[in-house]
Amino acid sequence: MSVLDDAARVEALAVLSTFRTEFYRCLTARADALFEVTDALLCTDGPVRSLVDLVLAPEHRR
C-alpha cells in the first residue's frame, strides 16, 4: 500500500460521508427509519422481494 492509496481511501470515505449526510437531510418525515431502510436495501445480498425482507436485514436496526 502506498500513501496515494490511503489518500484515495480517505477521499472516497469523505465523499460517501457527504453523500449520506446530504441524503439524510433530504428525508423529512421518519428520516431515521427511511435512512435505515435505504441502508438495508443497499447492503442486502440478492434481490429484495418485500419490505419485510429489508426489515429483517442486519443493517435495519429498528
C-alpha positions, -999 to +999 in steps of 0.1 A: +000+000+000+011+035-007+003+069+007-016+076-025-039+046-018-045+058+017-053+093+004-077+079-022-095+059+005-098+089+028-112+110-001-137+082-010-149+080+025-152+117+027-173+117-005-195+089+009-199+106+042-210+138+025-235+120+003-250+102+033-253+135+052-270+152+023-293+123+016-304+122+053-312+160+051-335+153+021-356+130+042-383+148+062-408+126+079-394+095+097-358+102+085-341+077+107-363+048+097-361+057+060-324+060+062-320+026+078-343+010+052-322+025+025-290+012+041-306-023+043-317-021+007-282-012-005-264-038+018-287-068+014-273-097-007-296-107-035-330-094-046-354-079-021-389-092-026-407-074+002-403-047+028-402-075+055-370-088+039-355-054+044-366-051+080-350-085+088-317-074+073-289-067+099-285-032+087-320-023+097-318-018+134-355-009+142 
